[in-house]
């Protein structure tokens, strides 16, 4: 299934996939960087460590190429500072309350890494795994395929799980991330990609002037631990209404309790498209650079995170500091804590 399609609406010639070493783990396990290019000078770099989308470079309105993701320079930084920059998330993206669930009348306890709760796959999720990689041909297009075998009981989840993720960069300026997972036992799976975007092309500029649209009439309410309460809130007449384009920063400082709990936007939107990949789930426009992005998804939910807890003490790419709200995420997903929610 096509789970996520990002379209960068800027045209500008070449297409190929190349590979080079990015670093080593334990002296002998080489981490490879794969570079995908299309004929419009869009360039995407992906690591076999964590399936991390390390870089996306696209032209602005003047044809100047710029980096539009937030991340690190080195493998060591990705391993030592876990902000999930660009990473594949699994087995289960987002939060599971009290790090447990009941499945077929059996209780499973999974790893706690977010207070008493489970977040983004646990203490050693898919974002920290070394993925097997290969270049495949899909409908005449060279694509990067990543595979990982997760053992029964990993992080507490039942069943062996074989996961395949295919990254495709088309000449329509689409990055397509196609997820598949097969298990030998009934289990829960919720895969996503945790790319932090900054469409200005300058990580030292805020994302608060980015104009965001989300095709959703409701979002899932959270408590003070960012755990869903089970209630859905209509976006109408709230700071969460992005049905029409609105600057991210316009209402982020409102005293709405949901913004206080999330320290900004960190909420799951209930998509109107309901898994239809032909209807945009979200769109973002940066008036500074003229870059525009659309997101299409087959999932029912979309987590919008406005980079509220980025750590300014950390150095990002080119040793530049990583500032709060200088990156945003749009994560297609099943609803948070859905293993504990009926329906």
N, C-alpha and C positions, 0 to 999 in steps of 0.2 A: 504494500500500500504506500502511496505517497503521503507522507505524514507532514511534510513541511516544504514549502516552496517559497523562496525569497527571490523577488524580482527587483533588480536594480535598474531603474528606468533612466538610463543615460547611454546613448549610443556613441560610439566613436569610429591590426589585422593579423590567424595563427591559432592553432589549438593543439595542445599536447599535454601530457602528464610527465613530469620529471621527478626524480627522487634524489635525496642526499642525506647524509648522516646529520642528525641534530644533537646527539649526545649519547651517553652510555649509562646503563644502570648495572651496578655490580661488575664493572670492568668488561663484561663480555656481551651484555644484552644491548644491542644497538637500537636506538630510537631513530626512526626514519621520518623525514619531512617530505611530504609529497606536494608538489606544486601543480595546480590546475590552471590553465589559461584558456581564454576564448579569443575570438577574432576581434573583440572590441576592447582589448587591453585590460580586461578584468582578470585578476590574479588572486587565487585562493590557496593558502597553505594549510595543510592538515598533518597532524602528528599521529604516529602510531601509539604514543602514550596518551591514554584517555580519549582517543579520537578527537583531540583538541583542534578546533579551527583556530590556528595560530595567527592567521592574517587574512584579511580581505582588502584588496586594493582596487579602487574604482576611480574613474575620472569625475571631476566636478563639472559645473556648467561651462567652465573655460577649457576643459580638456586636461586639467592638471590632475595627475594621479595622486591619490591620498589614501592613507590607511584608515579604515573605518571601524576597526575593532580595538578593544582594550585587551591587553595581555602582557606577557613577560618576554624577556630576551632569551632566557636560558631554561634548560630542562630542570636545573636545580631549583629555580624559582617556582616553576609549576609544581614541583614535588613538595616544596617546603611551605608554600603559601597557598592555601586552598580557598580561592574565591570562585572556583569552578569556571574560570575564564575559558570560554570556547568549548567546554568539555561535553562529551556524551554523558548523559545522566541515566543511571539504572542501578539496581533493577527497578527501583521505584522512585520516580521524580517527585519532588516536593515532599510534603510532610505526612507522616502517619502517626496519629496520636498515641501516646504512651508506648510507642515502639512495639506494637503487637496487633494481632487480628485473629479472628476465628474463621477457619475455612473447613467446610464439611465437618462441623462439630469438633474440630481439633484446634487447640490454641497454639499459635506460633508466636514466639518472642524473637524480635529482630533487634539489630544493634541500635543503641542509643548514641546519637552524636549531636543532638540539638536539645540540650537539657534532658528531659525525660522522654523526648520524642525522637523519631527517625526522620532524617532529612537526606534527600538526594542519593539514596542507595547505601547510606551508612558510613562506617568508619573507613571502609576500603571499597568504595563503589566503583562503577564502571569508569568513572573519571580518573581513576588511579591504576587502571589495568593496561597491560601492553597488548594491543590488538594485532592479530595477524592481518597482513595487508596484501592486496593484489590488484592489478589493473585488469579490468574486464571490459568487454564491449557490450553495450546495451543499446539496441536500436541504432547501431552505427556510430555511437558516441563512446569514446573512451571515458571510463568512470573508475573511481577508486572504491574498492570494496574492503571493508574492515569486518573481521569476525572475532568473536570471543565466546569461549565455552565457560559458563558459570556452573560450578558444581552444586549438586543438591546440598542444601544447608548453608550455602554461602550467605553471610550476613543474616542468617536465620530463615531465609526463604526456602520453601519446599521446591523440589524438582531440579533436575539438570536443565539448563537453559542454553540453547545455541542461538546467539544473536548475530545478525548480519545487518550492517549499515552500509548503504551505497551513497556516495557523494557524486553528483553530476553537475557540471557547469556547462550550460548550453549557450548557443549563439543568440538566444533570445534574452541573454543576461539573467538567467535563472540559476540559482543554486538550489538543487533538489536534494533533499536528504530523505532517503527511503529506508524505513526500518522494518525488519522482520525478526520474529523470535519464535522458536519452537521448543516446547518443553515435554518432558515425559511424565509429568505429574501436574495436577491442578495447582495453579499458583497465581500470583499477582505480578503483572508487568506494566510498567509505565515509563516509556523511554522518551527522552527529549534532548535537545541541544541547548547549551547554556551560553550562547554567544553574547558578549557585551558589545553593543554598537555605539558609535559616535560618528554620525554622518558628516560632521564638519570636516573630517580629515585631520583634525588636530586634537589630540587627547587632552590638551590643556584648556580646551574650551568646554563649557558646560553643555549638557543636552537639554536644558530647560526651555530653550527657544524652539526645539524640535516640535513640529506640529503633528500630533498623533491622532489617528482615527482607529477606533476599535468597534467592530460590528457586533455589539452586544448590548442588550437591554438590561442585563442584571449581572451581579458579581456575587461570589460566595463570601459571606460575612466571616470574619476571623475574631479570635479572642486575643488577649494580650500576649500569648505565645505564638501568634500567627497560625493557630490551629482552627480549621473551619468549625463553626458552631452548628452547621446543618441548615442554616437559614440563608436564603437568597435575597439580596436587596436590589430593588430597581435602581438603575443609575439616574433616572430622571430627577432633576432638581437636586443633584448631589455633585460634589467635585469629581465623581467617577464617570461622568457622562462624556464619553469620547465618540459618540455616534456621529458628530460633526467634527471636523478638524479643530483641534485646540492645542495651544502650547502646553507642554508638559508642566512647565513651571507656573502657569497662570493661577492654578488653584491648589497647588501642592502644600501651601502653607496654611490652608484653612484648618479650623479647629474641629473638624469632623473626627469622631472617635476612631474611625477606621484608619484615617491617615495617621493618627497618633499611635495606634497599635502597630502599624506597619512602618512607622518612622518615614512615611511617604507612601508611594504606591508599591505594594508588594501583594497583589491580589489576583485571584483567579476569576477571569471573566467567562460568563456563560455565553458562548458564541451563538449568534443567530443562525449562522450557516449550518450548525449541527453536523459537522463532518463533511460537508460538501466541498470538494477541492476546487470547484470552479468559481466559488464566491470568496472574495477577499475577506480574511479574518481581521486584518489590520493593515494600516498604511502609515508611513512616517515620511515627513518632508522637512528638510533642513533649509531654511531660507538663506543661511549664510553661504552654503556651497552649491545649492540648487540640487543636491542629491535627493532622490526619492526612492523609497523601498515599499514593496507590498509583500504581505505574508499570506499564504494560502495553507490550509491545514485540513486533515481528516479527523482531527480530534475534537471533542466537545468543548474543551476549555483552553484558555490562553492566560498564562501568568504574565502580568506586566509588572516588572521590577524596575524601579527608577534609580538603582545604584545608591541606595541610602546608607549602606554600611561599608562602602569602599574605603580602604585604609590609606590615608595620605602618607603614612610612614613607609609604605612600600614603594619601590621604584618599578615602573612598568617598562614598556618598550623605550629604547634609547635612553634608559636611566631617568626618564621623566617621572615625576611623582604621579600617583594615581589619586585623583580627587573625588570626593563625594559628589555623586550625580553628574559625573562626566562620562557615564556609560549607562545604557539601558538594555534590558532583556525582554524578549517576547518568546515565551516558552509554550509551545503547543503540547497539550497534555490531557490525561484524564483528570478529573477533579481531585484536589488534595484530600487525603484521608478517605478516599472512596472504598478501600477495603473494609472500613468500619461503618460505611453508610449504605443503607439499603437503596436500591434503584439506581 
